[in-house]
Amino acid sequence: MIKQVNSGLRSGTIAIPASKSDAQRAYLAAAMAPGKSTITGWGNSNDEQSMLKAIKLLGATIEIEGEELMIEGIDRFPETATISAGESGLGIRLLSMICAANKGHFSVTGEGSLAERPMAFVETHLPLFGASCHTTNGKVPLEIKGPMHGATAKVDGSLSSQFISGLLMALPLVEGNSELQVQQLTSKPYIDMTLQTLEAFGIVVRPKSPSTYIIPGEQTYHATHYQIDADWSSASYWLVAAAIGHQINLRGLRLDSFQADKALMSFLQAANCHVLFKEDTISVDGSSRKAFQVDATDCPDLFPALVTLAASCDGTSVISGASRLTYKESHRGLTLQSEFGKLGVKIDLLEDDMHIHGTGILAGGTVDSHNDHRIAMCLAIAATLATDAVEIHGAESVAKSYPDFWLDLETLV
């Protein structure tokens, strides 16, 4: 799908959609809980739909009544199953660990860019807990044999915190206690989000240190009512849009959220932007914005929005943590460099740093999302600053996390 975005400032109010990260954790926790859980604030992103399909195949029952999503937990986990996580990196890492916690043979696979993401962690780490996994050269499908048992183990957290979240959700179900010692832990806020979900569903995990977790075994998830957080990742594009001059108010965001991407608030301040709170909405005054330097290692999904902000500033901005961009829906660092280059913005990738040479003026032209939802959305906001219209190819990619993005953009006048 191709979308043309014209330059010019817009105004309006946006209701931020559900966090797919929060939702996927909650859906899986509800599937593990005997009884019926009621979930509100849920969304319809592709990643959420993939998780719902997967837990349904594993035996959960799903019903929708008005604004409530009800999940009846799995009564008896199957001893064999083939499930897909769609294109969700979080989904496959959570599902593979939950399957490994149960007795049987399971095939867990994925689609699109997920087929190219490294999954060797599962293959190398499951034997530490008594289970096994075979991959095809470190890629999907994951052929898993369970069950796991409790253990004390050192695990590598440098590539992704999602594997760690999967273990934290799975190990409470197995026989025996566990101590998880995470080395080179990245994106700790996402671990904190997982711990919040586990607590809501009655699971006990005791942090021994900032990177070590004590996990009692043979616990039971408890059905509950759960409210999904609004998504700070999706909000990042609108917050940046407000910072570059659009009169946009955002509704639904929680300031006490555990989401890593809430860090955008401090990053906006680093760019000399002022965050404004009015009753139940948030906006930004970026009239005095300037080039900035921030570290996005723990929140790499903010890179696309931050690049748009940097392009709007006069001077060179530096964002650290660029090494975290390799295994996303695209090679996100190279994609940002390529596509913003087409709009006249020079980006240098120097080891772990990204240097964006902003001028505040972008050219029109034709760009491509590379089937990456976050690239499509940041290019759409950047296009409003261009001297001419920008044509965005692969615009349908937004469905992965924010299916209504284009509709919301069109509501702004």
LUMBANU-338676 format. One line per 8 residues: number of its first residue (from 1); their letters; for each residue x, y, z of C-alpha. Coordinates in Angstrom, 2 decimals. Last residue first. Layout:
N
NUM	A	X/Y/Z | ... .
//
This chain:
413
413	VLTELDLW	-6.69/18.99/10.33 | -5.87/15.77/12.19 | -8.40/13.00/11.62 | -6.33/11.75/8.67 | -3.41/10.91/10.94 | -5.73/8.83/13.13 | -6.96/6.90/10.10 | -3.37/6.33/9.00 .
405	FDPYSKAV	-2.39/4.98/12.43 | -5.46/2.77/12.84 | -3.61/-0.55/12.51 | -1.00/0.40/15.15 | 1.36/-2.46/16.08 | 1.77/-4.83/13.15 | -0.87/-2.97/11.15 | 1.66/-0.18/10.50 .
397	SEAGHIEV	3.16/-2.36/7.73 | 0.34/-1.30/5.39 | 2.37/1.77/4.39 | 4.77/-0.37/2.37 | 5.56/2.57/0.09 | 5.47/6.11/1.50 | 5.07/8.98/-0.97 | 6.28/12.31/0.42 .
389	ADTALTAA	4.73/15.60/-0.70 | 6.97/18.64/-1.12 | 9.02/20.95/1.12 | 9.04/18.29/3.82 | 8.07/18.93/7.44 | 4.85/16.87/7.30 | 6.89/14.07/5.74 | 8.78/13.55/9.01 .
381	IALCMAIR	5.54/12.46/10.68 | 4.81/9.92/7.95 | 8.45/8.79/7.91 | 8.23/8.02/11.64 | 5.12/5.92/11.08 | 6.44/3.88/8.15 | 9.76/3.20/9.88 | 7.97/1.98/13.00 .
373	HDNHSDVT	5.83/-0.45/11.03 | 8.77/-2.04/9.21 | 7.87/-3.62/5.87 | 10.95/-1.94/4.36 | 9.02/1.30/5.02 | 9.92/2.76/1.62 | 10.48/6.36/0.54 | 9.49/8.53/-2.41 .
365	GGALIGTG	10.20/12.25/-2.52 | 9.86/15.53/-0.67 | 12.87/17.24/0.84 | 13.35/17.94/4.53 | 14.22/21.22/6.29 | 14.91/21.39/10.02 | 18.62/21.18/9.31 | 19.47/17.96/11.10 .
357	HIHMDDEL	22.66/15.93/10.90 | 21.72/12.71/12.67 | 24.60/10.84/14.30 | 23.82/7.27/15.38 | 26.10/5.77/18.00 | 26.99/2.15/18.81 | 29.74/1.86/16.17 | 29.44/5.06/14.14 .
349	LDIKVGLK	26.30/5.08/11.99 | 26.08/8.41/10.15 | 22.78/9.98/9.10 | 22.36/12.72/6.49 | 18.83/14.07/6.03 | 17.88/15.00/2.46 | 14.55/13.18/2.26 | 16.12/10.23/0.43 .
341	GFESQLTL	18.75/10.14/3.18 | 15.91/9.70/5.64 | 15.14/6.44/3.87 | 18.67/5.05/3.72 | 19.93/6.01/7.19 | 16.68/4.93/8.82 | 16.88/1.61/6.98 | 20.52/1.09/7.92 .
333	GRHSEKYT	19.74/1.55/11.61 | 16.51/-0.45/11.45 | 17.89/-3.59/9.93 | 14.25/-4.38/9.25 | 11.50/-5.83/11.44 | 14.16/-5.67/14.16 | 17.43/-7.56/14.49 | 20.06/-4.90/13.84 .
325	LRSAGSIV	18.65/-2.00/15.86 | 20.20/-2.77/19.28 | 23.66/-1.75/17.98 | 22.29/1.80/17.69 | 22.34/2.24/21.47 | 23.47/5.87/21.54 | 21.58/8.70/19.82 | 23.60/11.75/18.74 .
317	STGDCSAA	22.04/14.94/17.35 | 23.88/17.16/14.90 | 22.57/20.67/14.26 | 19.31/22.46/13.51 | 16.47/20.32/14.79 | 13.69/18.76/12.69 | 15.89/15.86/11.61 | 16.58/15.14/15.28 .
309	LTVLAPFL	12.85/14.82/16.03 | 12.38/12.46/13.09 | 15.39/10.46/14.25 | 13.90/10.32/17.75 | 10.67/8.83/16.38 | 12.60/6.10/14.58 | 14.98/5.42/17.52 | 12.26/5.02/20.16 .
301	DPCDTADV	11.99/1.27/19.59 | 15.53/0.99/20.97 | 14.39/1.65/24.57 | 17.10/0.36/26.91 | 19.97/1.39/24.61 | 18.29/4.73/23.83 | 21.10/6.96/25.15 | 20.57/10.67/24.45 .
293	QFAKRSSG	22.35/13.63/22.80 | 20.37/16.59/21.52 | 19.97/19.13/18.72 | 17.63/21.97/19.69 | 13.98/22.59/20.41 | 12.79/26.07/21.36 | 9.33/25.81/19.74 | 9.03/22.23/20.93 .
285	DVSITDEK	5.94/22.61/23.10 | 4.58/19.14/23.77 | 1.15/17.70/24.56 | -0.38/15.40/27.15 | -4.08/14.93/27.92 | -6.22/14.02/30.94 | -6.31/17.48/32.59 | -3.70/19.44/30.64 .
277	FLVHCNAA	-0.09/18.29/30.98 | 2.56/19.96/28.81 | 5.97/18.49/27.99 | 8.52/21.19/27.18 | 11.12/20.61/24.49 | 14.77/21.52/25.06 | 16.00/18.45/23.13 | 17.07/16.85/26.43 .
269	QLFSMLAK	13.51/17.54/27.65 | 12.19/15.50/24.75 | 14.55/12.70/25.77 | 13.18/12.81/29.33 | 9.62/12.25/28.11 | 10.80/9.72/25.53 | 11.79/7.51/28.46 | 8.13/6.39/28.51 .
261	DAQFSDLR	9.44/4.02/25.85 | 10.56/1.51/28.47 | 6.99/0.78/29.55 | 6.51/0.48/33.32 | 3.67/3.02/33.23 | 3.27/5.50/36.10 | 2.70/8.41/33.68 | -0.23/6.57/32.13 .
253	LGRLNIQH	-1.15/7.57/28.57 | -4.82/7.64/27.54 | -5.16/10.90/25.60 | -2.66/12.75/23.44 | -3.03/16.39/22.38 | -1.67/17.59/19.05 | -1.01/21.14/17.86 | 1.69/20.24/15.33 .
245	GIAAAVLW	4.97/22.15/15.66 | 7.94/19.80/15.73 | 7.33/18.80/19.36 | 3.70/17.90/18.69 | 4.77/15.52/15.93 | 7.40/14.13/18.31 | 4.66/13.38/20.84 | 2.55/11.93/18.02 .
237	YSASSWDA	5.31/9.57/16.90 | 6.17/8.54/20.47 | 2.55/7.69/21.29 | 2.82/4.41/19.40 | 5.77/3.39/21.56 | 4.08/4.75/24.71 | 1.21/2.32/24.17 | -1.88/2.60/26.35 .
229	DIQYHTAH	-1.69/0.06/29.17 | -3.94/-3.00/29.16 | -6.34/-3.27/32.11 | -6.44/-6.72/33.71 | -9.23/-8.45/35.63 | -7.98/-11.68/37.17 | -7.42/-15.39/36.73 | -4.67/-16.74/38.97 .
221	YTQEGPII	-1.45/-18.31/37.65 | -0.40/-21.31/39.69 | 3.06/-21.89/41.13 | 5.02/-25.13/40.85 | 8.41/-23.40/41.11 | 9.70/-20.48/43.16 | 11.58/-17.95/41.01 | 14.54/-16.06/42.50 .
213	YTSPSKPR	15.73/-13.35/40.11 | 19.18/-11.85/39.51 | 19.85/-8.72/37.42 | 18.91/-5.80/39.69 | 19.63/-8.02/42.72 | 17.76/-10.83/44.47 | 14.53/-9.95/42.63 | 11.77/-12.21/43.98 .
205	VVIGFAEL	9.26/-13.61/41.49 | 5.80/-14.52/42.80 | 2.92/-15.17/40.39 | -0.59/-13.98/41.28 | -1.78/-12.80/37.86 | -1.14/-9.11/38.61 | 2.29/-10.01/40.00 | 3.20/-11.74/36.75 .
197	TQLTMDIY	2.13/-8.71/34.72 | 4.24/-6.35/36.85 | 7.22/-8.70/36.59 | 6.88/-8.68/32.80 | 6.81/-4.87/32.76 | 9.91/-4.80/34.96 | 11.66/-7.05/32.45 | 10.68/-4.57/29.73 .
189	PKSTLQQV	12.16/-1.74/31.83 | 15.42/-3.76/31.96 | 16.06/-3.17/28.26 | 19.49/-4.81/28.37 | 20.96/-7.23/30.94 | 24.61/-8.02/30.34 | 24.43/-11.23/32.41 | 21.13/-12.40/33.86 .
181	QLESNGEV	21.33/-14.74/36.85 | 18.04/-16.64/37.03 | 17.62/-18.64/40.22 | 15.06/-21.39/39.93 | 12.89/-23.50/42.21 | 11.74/-27.00/41.37 | 9.02/-28.45/39.17 | 7.91/-26.03/36.47 .
173	LPLAMLLG	5.16/-23.40/36.29 | 7.07/-20.49/37.88 | 9.77/-21.08/35.23 | 7.59/-20.10/32.28 | 6.80/-16.39/32.74 | 10.28/-15.43/33.96 | 11.81/-17.59/31.22 | 9.84/-15.77/28.54 .
165	SIFQSSLS	10.74/-12.38/30.00 | 14.40/-13.39/29.83 | 14.03/-14.30/26.16 | 12.41/-10.92/25.54 | 15.30/-9.03/27.15 | 17.19/-9.28/23.89 | 20.74/-9.69/22.65 | 22.68/-8.82/25.81 .
157	GDVKATAG	20.62/-10.82/28.32 | 22.80/-13.93/28.40 | 21.74/-16.48/31.00 | 23.47/-17.77/34.12 | 21.59/-20.66/35.67 | 20.25/-22.02/38.92 | 17.69/-24.65/38.05 | 14.00/-25.50/38.02 .
149	HMPGKIEL	12.75/-28.07/35.55 | 11.86/-27.75/31.88 | 9.33/-30.04/30.28 | 9.75/-30.22/27.41 | 10.86/-30.85/23.82 | 11.02/-27.90/21.46 | 11.43/-27.71/17.70 | 11.88/-24.00/17.00 .
141	PVKGNTTH	11.04/-23.14/13.41 | 12.76/-20.74/13.17 | 16.40/-19.65/12.96 | 19.66/-20.63/14.67 | 20.91/-22.65/11.73 | 17.58/-24.46/11.53 | 16.59/-24.80/15.17 | 16.51/-27.61/17.71 .
133	CSAGFLPL	15.34/-27.10/21.27 | 15.75/-29.11/24.45 | 14.43/-29.11/28.01 | 16.30/-29.80/31.26 | 16.63/-26.22/32.52 | 20.18/-25.54/31.32 | 19.18/-27.48/28.19 | 16.81/-24.58/27.33 .
125	HTEVFAMP	19.70/-22.08/27.08 | 21.56/-23.01/23.89 | 18.62/-23.72/21.58 | 16.47/-20.90/22.96 | 19.32/-18.42/22.63 | 19.97/-19.60/19.05 | 16.82/-17.79/17.93 | 18.37/-15.16/15.67 .
117	REALSGEG	15.86/-13.19/13.56 | 15.54/-14.07/9.90 | 12.19/-15.89/10.03 | 10.87/-13.04/12.17 | 11.20/-10.79/9.12 | 8.13/-12.41/7.60 | 6.61/-15.30/9.52 | 7.08/-17.27/12.71 .
109	TVSFHGKN	7.47/-20.76/14.12 | 6.98/-22.79/17.27 | 6.96/-26.57/16.96 | 6.14/-28.37/20.19 | 6.89/-31.82/21.58 | 5.57/-32.72/25.03 | 5.68/-31.99/28.73 | 5.21/-28.31/29.55 .
101	AACIMSLL	7.67/-25.59/30.54 | 9.15/-25.72/27.03 | 5.81/-24.58/25.61 | 5.84/-21.53/27.90 | 9.42/-20.77/26.82 | 8.61/-20.97/23.11 | 5.48/-18.86/23.54 | 7.27/-15.97/25.26 .
93	RIGLGSEG	10.10/-15.81/22.74 | 7.82/-16.27/19.76 | 5.46/-13.53/20.91 | 8.16/-11.01/21.73 | 9.59/-11.27/18.23 | 6.13/-10.96/16.72 | 5.87/-11.61/12.98 | 3.24/-14.33/13.28 .
85	ASITATEP	3.89/-16.17/16.54 | 2.95/-19.47/14.92 | 1.90/-22.69/16.62 | 2.43/-26.40/16.04 | 1.27/-28.58/18.92 | 2.07/-31.76/20.82 | 1.47/-32.76/24.41 | -1.48/-30.38/24.69 .
77	FRDIGEIM	-1.84/-28.26/27.86 | -4.95/-29.28/29.79 | -7.49/-26.74/31.03 | -5.99/-23.74/29.23 | -7.34/-20.55/30.78 | -10.63/-18.94/29.78 | -9.84/-15.57/28.21 | -12.40/-12.77/28.19 .
69	LEEGEIEI	-11.91/-9.61/26.14 | -14.15/-6.82/27.42 | -15.19/-3.75/25.43 | -18.47/-5.28/24.32 | -18.34/-8.98/25.04 | -15.46/-10.76/23.31 | -14.71/-14.42/23.92 | -11.50/-16.47/23.89 .
61	TAGLLKIA	-11.08/-20.06/25.03 | -7.53/-21.29/25.71 | -6.49/-24.70/24.38 | -3.02/-24.39/22.86 | -4.52/-23.42/19.51 | -6.38/-20.61/21.30 | -3.10/-19.50/22.88 | -1.56/-19.18/19.41 .
53	KLMSQEDN	-4.49/-17.37/17.80 | -4.54/-14.81/20.64 | -0.79/-14.26/20.30 | -1.07/-13.69/16.56 | -3.96/-11.25/17.05 | -1.88/-9.21/19.47 | 1.01/-9.03/17.02 | -1.32/-8.02/14.18 .
45	SNGWGTIT	-2.67/-5.11/16.20 | -6.29/-5.21/17.33 | -6.19/-3.63/20.77 | -7.07/-4.41/24.37 | -8.14/-1.75/26.86 | -9.97/-4.30/28.97 | -9.10/-7.88/29.89 | -11.28/-10.28/31.84 .
37	SKGPAMAA	-9.72/-13.52/33.05 | -11.73/-16.73/33.25 | -10.69/-19.80/35.20 | -7.38/-21.61/35.48 | -4.56/-19.18/34.62 | -2.01/-20.05/31.92 | -4.12/-18.50/29.14 | -4.49/-15.34/31.23 .
29	ALYARQAD	-0.70/-15.09/31.49 | -0.41/-15.47/27.72 | -2.97/-12.74/27.05 | -1.39/-10.43/29.64 | 2.12/-10.72/28.22 | 0.81/-10.12/24.71 | -1.21/-7.10/25.84 | 1.64/-5.34/27.64 .
21	SKSAPIAI	3.89/-5.56/24.60 | 1.02/-4.73/22.24 | 0.46/-1.51/24.16 | -3.11/-0.50/23.47 | -3.97/2.47/21.28 | -3.40/6.19/22.07 | -6.47/8.41/21.72 | -5.35/11.29/19.48 .
13	TGSRLGSN	-6.56/14.89/19.75 | -6.33/17.45/16.94 | -4.05/19.79/15.01 | -2.03/19.75/11.81 | 0.99/21.52/10.35 | 1.87/21.27/6.68 | 3.54/18.91/4.24 | 1.58/16.31/2.34 .
5	VQKIM	1.64/12.60/3.07 | 1.05/10.16/0.24 | 0.34/6.58/1.24 | 1.19/3.51/-0.85 | 0.00/0.00/0.00 .
//
